């Protein structure tokens, strides 16, 4: 009797046959097939727990074909957290509790929870900006101490909803990106004007407040360093690649979804910092990236990959800006790093293979 083919379900948000990252998932499907996996994409909301089936899409013969599949052996969680995640969360949690299903990793919760974990590490704490839950008093304290503040949603991606606030001419200047990821600049009068803006802008969502850090070049171009780390076929963390993401000069973020571009790291650093400072920056990034995944996994539980966003201020100090457990891969295409791009696609399948072999009895 032939052995049952192993299945890997890519869990994401689907609206009918529409879902993001189809190119990435097509490559995952093709590589997974070579390694003996049947790979398909599904929404957690289409699971029939009684029948142990799920409706989804499988790439074959050049198209994404819909079908009904048995619940997968392994799940690759790409279900991005955001305001509408509450509609998916109960289904995700039920799948996570299923003893016959292995998740490659469990997605991180909000930015505040991640910060609370990482601040416990003596090695990682120096890289973390001072961070508080947003309130009128916490914002005023940051403005009083540091002169300018950044607010960001606790659950959000792509730089959406991030804004800088600083006093200007008896009121406040606010620069950021709205919910549609469109840049805006606004002036408000006094504390009453600021309160009115915050009430509308946050609209019931929870936000964090941090000091505004000068994470831009000397001539005002915002940038950060995206590092992708992933588990390999032996269950160990590896750095897949890193790149600098450059934003628009009139923006405060460098996210590629906001119209940014990417360039290789070392040549960029050599243009903006002297050699001794460049070496120190690269060493600090290496320390941060090697320490963070293991420490976070101890507190959070199993992870499969992380996008680590690193900021560098004008003095060359390295800051940890964000950690994302569902990272994109666009930067490697933009800097033409074929090796990193290939690894970024193959590592989740290699790690899935490792997890199945590690299960009791192997396969």
C-alpha positions in Angstrom: 0.0 0.0 0.0 1.6 3.3 -1.0 2.4 5.8 1.7 0.0 8.7 2.2 1.3 11.9 0.6 2.1 14.5 3.1 0.2 17.8 2.9 1.1 21.4 3.7 -1.6 23.9 4.0 -0.7 27.6 3.5 -3.2 29.4 5.8 -4.1 32.9 4.6 -7.0 35.3 4.1 -8.9 34.4 0.9 -11.8 36.3 -0.6 -13.1 33.9 -3.0 -10.1 33.0 -5.3 -8.4 36.3 -4.3 -5.4 36.1 -2.0 -2.1 37.8 -1.7 1.4 36.4 -2.5 0.3 34.1 -5.3 3.7 34.1 -6.9 5.4 33.1 -3.7 2.8 30.3 -3.0 3.2 29.0 -6.5 6.9 28.6 -6.0 6.3 27.0 -2.6 3.9 24.5 -4.2 6.4 23.6 -7.0 9.3 23.1 -4.6 7.1 21.3 -2.1 6.0 18.8 -4.8 9.7 18.0 -5.4 10.1 17.2 -1.7 6.9 15.0 -1.6 4.4 17.5 -0.2 1.0 18.4 -1.6 0.7 22.1 -1.0 -2.5 24.1 -1.1 -3.8 27.5 0.1 -6.8 27.9 2.4 -8.6 30.3 4.6 -9.2 29.1 8.2 -12.9 30.2 7.8 -13.5 27.4 5.2 -12.6 24.5 7.5 -15.2 21.9 8.1 -14.1 20.5 11.5 -16.8 17.7 11.5 -15.8 16.3 8.1 -12.1 17.2 8.7 -11.9 18.9 5.3 -11.2 22.4 4.0 -11.9 24.3 0.8 -8.9 25.9 -0.8 -6.8 26.3 -3.9 -4.0 24.2 -5.4 -1.7 25.3 -8.2 -1.6 22.8 -11.0 -1.4 22.9 -14.8 -0.6 26.6 -14.7 -3.7 27.7 -12.8 -5.0 28.0 -9.2 -7.8 25.4 -9.1 -10.3 25.3 -6.3 -11.0 22.1 -4.4 -11.9 20.4 -1.1 -8.9 18.9 0.7 -8.4 16.7 3.9 -7.1 18.8 6.7 -3.3 19.3 6.2 -0.6 17.5 8.1 1.2 20.8 8.5 0.1 24.4 8.5 2.2 27.4 7.3 0.5 30.4 9.0 0.4 33.4 6.7 -2.8 34.8 8.1 -1.8 38.5 8.7 -2.9 40.0 12.0 -4.9 43.2 11.6 -8.3 44.8 12.6 -10.3 42.0 10.9 -8.2 39.2 12.4 -10.9 38.6 15.0 -13.0 37.0 12.3 -10.3 34.3 11.7 -8.9 33.9 15.3 -11.4 31.3 16.6 -10.8 29.0 13.6 -7.0 29.4 13.8 -7.0 28.6 17.5 -9.1 25.4 16.9 -6.7 24.3 14.2 -3.7 24.9 16.6 -5.3 22.6 19.2 -5.8 19.8 16.7 -3.4 17.0 17.8 -3.1 15.7 14.2 -1.9 19.1 12.8 1.5 20.5 13.2 2.0 24.3 12.7 5.5 25.2 11.3 5.3 28.1 13.8 2.8 30.2 15.7 2.3 33.8 14.7 3.4 36.6 17.0 0.7 38.7 18.6 0.8 42.5 18.9 3.9 44.7 19.0 3.3 45.4 22.7 3.4 41.7 23.7 6.6 41.2 21.7 8.2 44.2 23.3 7.2 42.9 26.8 9.0 39.6 26.0 12.1 41.1 24.5 12.7 43.7 27.2 13.4 40.8 29.6 16.6 40.0 27.7 19.7 41.9 29.0 21.3 41.5 25.5 18.3 42.7 23.5 16.9 45.4 25.8 19.6 48.0 24.8 18.3 47.8 21.2 14.6 48.6 22.1 13.3 52.1 21.9 11.4 53.3 25.0 7.8 52.1 24.4 4.5 52.8 26.1 0.8 52.2 25.4 -0.6 55.4 23.8 -2.6 57.6 26.1 -2.8 61.4 26.4 -0.3 61.4 29.3 2.2 58.9 27.8 2.2 60.9 24.6 2.8 64.2 26.4 5.6 62.6 28.5 7.4 61.4 25.3 7.0 64.8 23.7 8.3 66.6 26.8 11.3 64.2 27.2 12.3 63.7 23.5 10.7 66.6 21.6 8.9 64.4 19.0 7.0 61.1 19.2 5.9 58.3 16.9 2.6 56.4 17.3 1.9 53.1 15.7 -0.9 50.5 15.9 -0.3 47.5 18.1 -1.5 45.2 15.3 -0.6 46.4 11.8 1.8 46.0 8.9 3.3 47.9 6.0 3.7 51.2 7.9 0.0 51.8 7.9 -1.2 54.0 10.7 2.3 55.2 11.7 2.6 58.9 12.4 5.1 61.3 13.8 3.9 64.1 16.2 5.9 67.1 17.2 5.1 70.6 18.6 5.0 73.4 15.9 3.8 77.0 16.2 1.6 76.7 19.2 0.1 73.4 17.9 1.4 70.2 16.5 2.6 68.9 13.1 1.6 65.4 12.3 3.2 63.4 9.4 2.4 59.8 8.6 0.4 57.3 6.7 -3.4 56.7 7.0 -5.4 53.4 6.8 -5.1 53.4 3.0 -1.3 53.7 3.4 -1.5 57.2 1.8 1.0 59.8 3.2 -0.5 62.8 4.9 0.8 66.0 6.7 -1.5 67.9 9.1 -1.3 70.8 11.5 -3.6 70.9 14.5 -4.1 73.7 17.0 -3.3 73.1 20.7 -4.1 70.1 22.9 -7.7 70.1 21.9 -6.8 69.8 18.2 -4.4 67.0 19.0 -6.9 65.1 21.1 -9.5 65.4 18.3 -7.0 64.1 15.7 -6.0 61.1 17.9 -9.6 60.1 18.6 -10.3 60.0 14.8 -7.0 58.5 13.8 -6.9 55.7 16.4 -10.7 55.1 16.1 -10.8 52.6 19.0 -7.7 50.7 18.0 -4.8 50.3 20.5 -1.6 52.2 19.7 2.0 52.4 21.0 4.0 55.6 21.5 7.8 55.8 21.2 10.3 58.6 20.8 10.9 59.8 17.2 14.3 58.3 16.3 16.2 59.9 13.4 16.3 56.8 11.3 17.2 58.5 8.0 20.3 59.5 6.0 22.0 62.8 6.6 20.0 64.2 3.7 16.6 63.1 5.1 15.8 59.7 3.3 14.2 57.3 5.8 15.5 53.7 5.8 15.7 50.5 7.7 17.4 47.1 7.4 15.1 44.1 6.8 16.7 40.8 7.9 15.0 37.5 7.1 15.9 34.6 9.5 14.4 31.2 9.0 14.6 27.7 10.3 16.5 25.3 8.0 16.1 21.6 7.3 17.9 20.7 10.6 15.5 22.9 12.7 18.2 25.6 13.3 18.0 29.3 12.7 19.8 30.8 9.7 20.0 34.3 8.3 18.5 34.1 4.8 19.5 37.6 3.7 19.3 41.3 4.5 18.7 44.5 2.6 18.2 48.2 3.2 14.7 49.5 2.5 14.7 53.2 1.4 11.5 55.3 1.8 10.3 58.5 0.2 12.0 61.6 1.4 8.6 63.0 2.5 7.7 59.9 4.5 8.7 58.7 8.0 8.7 55.0 7.0 10.7 53.0 4.5 8.1 50.3 3.9 8.1 49.0 0.4 4.3 49.0 0.3 4.5 52.8 0.7 6.5 53.2 -2.5 10.0 52.4 -1.1 12.9 50.7 -2.8 15.7 48.3 -1.7 19.5 48.3 -2.0 22.2 45.9 -0.7 23.4 46.6 2.9 27.2 46.9 2.9 27.6 49.3 0.0 24.9 51.5 1.5 26.6 51.6 4.9 29.9 52.4 3.3 28.4 55.4 1.6 26.9 56.9 4.8 29.3 55.9 7.6 33.1 55.7 8.1 34.6 52.2 8.1 35.0 51.9 11.9 31.4 52.8 12.5 30.2 50.6 9.6 32.0 47.6 11.2 30.4 48.4 14.6 26.9 48.7 13.0 27.2 45.4 11.2 28.5 43.7 14.4 25.5 45.1 16.4 23.1 43.9 13.7 24.7 40.4 13.8 24.4 40.3 17.7 20.7 41.4 17.5 19.8 38.9 14.8 21.6 36.0 16.4 20.1 36.6 19.9 16.6 37.5 19.0 15.0 34.4 17.4 16.2 32.0 20.2 15.1 34.3 23.0 11.8 35.1 21.5 11.1 31.4 20.8 11.7 30.6 24.5 9.0 33.0 25.5 6.5 32.7 22.7 6.8 29.1 21.4 7.8 27.6 18.1 8.5 30.0 15.2 9.4 29.2 11.6 10.8 32.6 10.3 11.1 36.2 11.3 11.4 39.5 9.5 13.5 41.7 11.8 13.4 45.4 11.0 16.5 47.3 12.2 16.9 51.1 12.4 20.1 53.0 12.4 20.1 56.6 13.7 22.4 59.4 12.6 25.0 58.5 15.3 25.1 54.9 14.0 23.2 53.4 17.0 21.2 50.3 16.1 17.6 50.0 17.1 15.1 47.1 16.9 12.0 48.6 15.1 9.8 45.6 14.6 9.6 41.8 14.4 7.3 40.2 12.0 6.4 36.4 12.0 4.8 36.6 8.6 7.5 38.4 6.6 7.6 39.2 2.9 10.4 38.5 0.4 10.2 41.4 -2.0 13.5 43.0 -0.9 15.5 40.1 -2.3 14.0 40.5 -5.8 14.5 44.2 -5.7 18.3 43.9 -4.9 18.6 40.9 -7.3 19.8 38.5 -4.6 18.8 35.3 -6.3 20.4 33.1 -3.6 18.5 34.7 -0.7 15.3 34.7 -2.7 15.6 31.0 -3.4 16.4 30.2 0.2 13.5 32.3 1.4 11.1 30.0 -0.6 12.8 26.6 0.1 13.4 26.9 3.8 9.8 26.6 4.9 9.5 23.3 3.0 12.9 22.0 4.3 11.7 22.9 7.9 8.3 21.1 7.2 10.3 18.1 6.2 12.4 18.3 9.4 9.2 18.5 11.6 7.6 15.5 10.0 10.8 13.4 10.4 10.9 14.6 14.1 7.4 13.4 14.8 7.3 10.2 16.7 8.0 7.3 14.4 9.1 9.6 11.6 7.5 8.7 8.2 
